Amino acid sequence: MSRKPRQPRSVPFLRQEKILDAAATLFRERGFAAISIDEIGTAAGTTGPGVYKYFPSKGALLAEILERAIYRMRVDFARVLLVEGTPIERLERIVTAYVDVTEPEARAVVLGSRDFIHLPEERKPALRASYHGLREAFVDALVAVRPDMPRQDAKVTVMAVFGGLLTSVALLSRPISGERKRRIYVPMAMAALIGLP
């Protein structure tokens, strides 16, 4: 009697990644509420019940997508913030890092803001705190350049500029190359941040 071949240890990890990728694509295309677990399973090459082997709910899938995107953004921004420079140089580096956020990460964050209510309650505080930390890094950099600007005004400005920037990157039908994207968005964002009265 022949033995059934062993499944490579990487298969569960790869299956989980396929499920996350399929869910992120479907959520972006049709919205969280319009997608069923069965559709996610089919798109990932498994079944709806197969998805539950890795994620307890559709909301948990959404939370994982967002947590990963925000984590990658935090790592990129921390790297930028560790480099010394003038306040204006630091602000421009942060803007550039934000512009360099990949399209999937941008889409995940936009998706998260749109579908935040569907997240499991126990995961909302950590996601809010992570997003708050990113925003505060931008606010600190802006206030260093514009010490005349009240902190609350700086928060509103950062949210408007970067919310619009991230949304526009996420909604592009075809991604723009890194250098071209920088040439378009960095001067525009810097003008909006620094040029405001």
VENQUI-V793172 format. One line per field, one symbol per residue. ss: DSSP state (@ for helix, = for strand, . for the rest). phi: phi as a letter, one per 30 degrees, with the letter a starting at -180 (. if undefined). psi: psi as a letter, one per 30 degrees, with the letter a starting at -180 (. if undefined). A space follows every 10 residues. Layout:
BEGIN
ss->???
phi->???
psi->???
END
This chain:
BEGIN
ss->.........@ @@@@@@@@@@ @@@@@@@@@@ .@@@..@@@@ @@@....@@@ @@.....@@@ @@@@@@@@@@ @@@@@@@@@@ @.....@@@@ @@@@@@@@@. ..@@@@@@@@ @@@@@@@@.. @@@@@@@@@@ @@@@@@@@@@ @@@@@..... @@@@@@@@@@ @@@@@@@@@@ .......@@@ @@@@@@@@@@ @@@@...
phi->.ddddddedd eedddddddd ddddddeddb jeddccdddd eddcibbeed dddcbdaddd dedddddddd dddddddded ddddldeddd ddddeddddd ededdedddd edddcedddd edcdeddddd ddddddddde dddddcddde eddddddddd dddddddddd cddbdcdedd dddddddddd ddddddd
psi->kkkkkkkkff eeeeeeeeee eeeeeeeeef keffkleeee eefggalefe efffkfleee eeeeeeeeee eeeeeeeeee ffkllleeee eeeeeeeeef kleeeeeeee eeeegeffkk effeeeeeee eeeeeeeeee eeeeeiffkk eeeeeeeeee efeeeeeeee fkekkkleee eeeeeeeeee eeeefk.
END
